[in-house]
């Protein structure tokens, strides 16, 4: 992101596509996203 003038911007990554995935797979990806978000919040706070 430094190329856009925003160095060090924390990013949360969610793998796609979600359409057509089983509910268990979507839940697993959602949990991973929540864990990433918690980690990012901890770094910024």
C-alpha positions in Angstrom: 0.0 0.0 0.0 3.0 2.3 0.2 2.6 2.9 -3.5 -0.8 4.5 -2.7 0.8 6.7 -0.1 -0.5 4.7 2.8 2.4 2.8 4.3 1.7 0.5 7.2 -2.0 0.3 6.6 -3.4 -2.8 8.3 -5.4 -5.1 6.0 -7.8 -7.8 6.7 -7.9 -10.5 4.1 -11.0 -12.7 3.4 -10.5 -15.5 0.9 -13.0 -15.5 -1.9 -15.3 -16.7 -3.4 -17.8 -17.5 -0.6 -20.7 -18.3 -2.9 -21.3 -22.0 -3.3 -19.2 -22.9 -0.2 -20.6 -25.1 2.5 -21.7 -23.3 5.7 -18.8 -24.9 7.6 -16.3 -23.4 5.2 -17.9 -20.0 5.4 -17.9 -20.2 9.2 -14.2 -21.1 9.1 -13.4 -18.2 6.9 -15.4 -15.8 9.1 -13.6 -17.0 12.2 -10.3 -16.4 10.5 -11.4 -12.9 9.6 -12.5 -12.2 13.2 -9.1 -13.5 14.4 -7.3 -11.2 12.0 -9.4 -8.3 13.0 -8.7 -8.8 16.7 -5.0 -9.0 15.9 -5.1 -5.8 13.8 -7.1 -4.0 16.5 -4.5 -5.0 19.1 -1.7 -3.6 17.0 -3.4 -0.2 16.4 -4.8 0.3 19.9 
